[in-house]
Amino acid sequence: MNELLWYTGRGSGTVALVLLTLVMVLGIVARSGRPLPGLPRFTVADVHRNASLIAVGLVFIHLGVLFLDPIAELRLYDLVIPFDYVYRPLWAGLGVIGMELMVVVVATSLLRHRIGARVWRIVHWLSYAMWPLAWLHSWFIGTDADTVWFRLISIGCATAVVGAVAWRLTPRFLELDRPNAARELAARTKASRSEAP
């Protein structure tokens, strides 16, 4: 039983990191206004939202399973109070803070219609802090952190997020600036009118 808990805790944490990486990259792509090959824009937003909810579920499975595992020796308050865990408290604490930021981002996303788009957008910027905390937590405290396969997954995740954020910071990030979008819409309207009988 302990072995099943241990593997489930490790696996759920690793898959959660991969999904959080996907969520970050898709969030940046959705903000750019570009579709992904084979996916319309609204689908990018749907995949972003659903992947984030699955990632939250996996993080809670990760925490719950490790709490039940006698080897991990997690105390209830270790799940909410950072930097007091007996094993690598700094890296465990960063994971706790990352989880708490994730809960805030998801909760405000679910309440977006009540809190308004501006407040939601401001809180959503916490994602840029949450992801590196989760990544550092997995890199330095994970029991698989020294394995080649885990290092490759972690490096791939870091490369994807750093690349997406670097692209986000470029001047050509947005697909169309407003003046060009207005001109394109006017051209399409004019073309459709000229084709009409």
C-alpha positions in Angstrom: 0.0 0.0 0.0 2.8 2.4 0.9 4.4 1.8 -2.5 1.2 2.6 -4.3 0.8 5.9 -2.4 4.4 6.8 -3.1 4.2 6.2 -6.8 0.8 8.0 -7.0 2.2 11.0 -5.2 5.3 11.2 -7.4 3.3 10.6 -10.6 0.6 13.1 -9.9 3.2 15.7 -9.1 5.1 15.1 -12.3 1.9 15.2 -14.5 0.7 18.3 -12.7 4.0 20.0 -13.6 3.5 19.1 -17.2 -0.1 20.3 -17.2 0.8 23.5 -15.5 3.4 24.1 -18.2 0.7 23.5 -20.9 -1.6 25.9 -19.1 1.1 28.6 -19.0 1.9 28.2 -22.7 -1.7 28.0 -23.8 -2.6 31.1 -21.7 0.1 33.0 -23.5 -1.0 31.8 -26.9 -4.6 32.6 -26.1 -3.6 36.1 -25.1 -1.8 36.6 -28.4 -5.0 36.0 -30.3 -3.5 33.3 -32.4 -5.0 29.8 -32.9 -2.9 26.7 -32.6 -2.6 24.6 -35.8 -5.8 22.6 -36.1 -7.5 24.3 -33.2 -9.8 27.4 -33.4 -9.1 30.2 -30.9 -12.0 29.3 -28.6 -10.7 25.8 -28.3 -7.3 27.1 -27.1 -9.2 28.8 -24.2 -11.2 25.7 -23.5 -8.1 23.5 -23.3 -6.4 26.1 -21.2 -9.2 26.1 -18.7 -9.7 22.4 -18.6 -6.0 21.6 -18.3 -5.8 24.0 -15.4 -8.7 22.3 -13.5 -7.1 18.9 -14.1 -3.8 20.2 -12.9 -5.4 21.5 -9.7 -7.0 18.1 -9.1 -3.6 16.4 -9.6 -2.0 18.8 -7.2 -4.6 17.9 -4.6 -4.1 14.2 -5.3 -0.4 14.8 -4.9 -0.9 16.4 -1.5 -3.5 14.0 -0.3 -1.6 10.9 -1.2 1.6 12.2 0.3 -0.3 13.1 3.5 -1.6 9.6 3.7 1.8 8.1 3.0 3.6 7.3 6.3 7.0 7.6 4.6 6.4 11.3 3.6 5.4 12.2 7.2 3.4 15.2 6.2 1.5 16.9 8.9 -1.8 18.7 8.2 -0.3 22.1 8.6 2.6 21.3 6.2 0.0 21.4 3.5 -0.8 25.1 4.1 2.1 26.6 6.1 5.3 26.9 4.1 8.9 26.2 5.2 8.1 24.1 8.2 8.3 20.6 6.7 11.1 18.5 8.0 12.5 17.4 4.6 14.0 20.2 2.5 11.8 22.9 4.0 12.7 25.6 1.5 11.7 23.6 -1.6 8.6 22.1 0.1 7.6 25.6 1.2 7.9 26.9 -2.4 5.6 24.1 -3.4 3.1 25.1 -0.8 3.2 28.8 -1.8 2.9 27.7 -5.5 -0.2 25.6 -4.6 -1.8 28.5 -2.7 -1.2 30.9 -5.6 -2.7 28.3 -7.9 -5.8 28.0 -5.8 -6.2 31.8 -5.8 -5.8 32.0 -9.6 -8.3 29.2 -10.2 -10.8 30.5 -7.6 -10.8 34.0 -9.1 -11.1 32.4 -12.6 -14.2 30.5 -11.5 -15.6 33.8 -10.0 -14.6 36.0 -12.9 -18.2 37.0 -13.6 -18.6 38.2 -10.0 -15.3 40.0 -9.4 -14.9 41.6 -12.9 -12.4 41.2 -15.6 -10.0 43.8 -14.3 -9.6 42.2 -10.8 -9.4 38.8 -12.5 -6.6 39.9 -14.8 -4.6 41.4 -12.0 -4.9 38.2 -9.9 -4.2 36.1 -13.0 -0.7 37.6 -13.2 0.1 35.5 -10.2 0.5 32.6 -12.6 3.8 34.0 -13.6 5.0 33.6 -10.0 3.2 30.3 -9.4 4.8 28.3 -12.2 8.4 28.9 -11.3 7.6 28.0 -7.7 6.1 24.7 -8.8 9.1 24.0 -11.1 11.7 24.7 -8.4 9.7 22.5 -5.9 9.8 19.6 -8.3 13.4 20.1 -9.4 14.8 20.2 -5.8 12.5 18.0 -3.7 11.2 15.4 -6.0 12.5 11.9 -5.4 12.9 11.5 -9.2 14.8 14.7 -9.5 18.1 12.9 -10.1 16.7 10.7 -12.8 17.4 11.4 -16.5 13.8 11.1 -17.6 12.6 13.6 -14.9 15.4 16.1 -15.7 14.4 15.9 -19.4 10.7 16.5 -18.6 11.7 19.4 -16.3 14.0 21.0 -18.8 11.4 20.6 -21.5 8.8 22.3 -19.3 11.2 25.2 -18.5 12.2 25.6 -22.1 8.5 25.8 -23.2 7.6 28.4 -20.5 10.7 30.5 -20.9 10.2 30.5 -24.7 6.5 31.5 -24.4 7.3 34.3 -21.9 10.1 35.6 -24.1 7.7 35.6 -27.0 5.1 37.4 -24.8 7.6 40.2 -24.2 8.3 40.8 -27.9 6.6 43.7 -29.7 5.1 41.3 -32.3 3.3 39.3 -29.7 -0.2 40.3 -30.5 -1.5 38.9 -33.8 -3.0 42.2 -35.0 -2.8 45.6 -33.4 -6.1 47.5 -33.3 -5.6 49.8 -36.3 -4.6 46.9 -38.6 -7.6 44.8 -37.3 -10.0 47.7 -38.1 -8.5 48.0 -41.6 -8.7 44.3 -42.2 -12.3 44.2 -41.0 -13.2 47.1 -43.3 -11.5 45.4 -46.3 -13.4 42.2 -45.6 -16.7 44.0 -45.3 -16.0 45.9 -48.6 -15.1 42.7 -50.4 -18.2 40.9 -49.1 -20.4 43.8 -50.3 -18.9 43.8 -53.7 -19.5 40.0 -54.0 -23.1 40.4 -53.0 -25.7 40.2 -55.8 
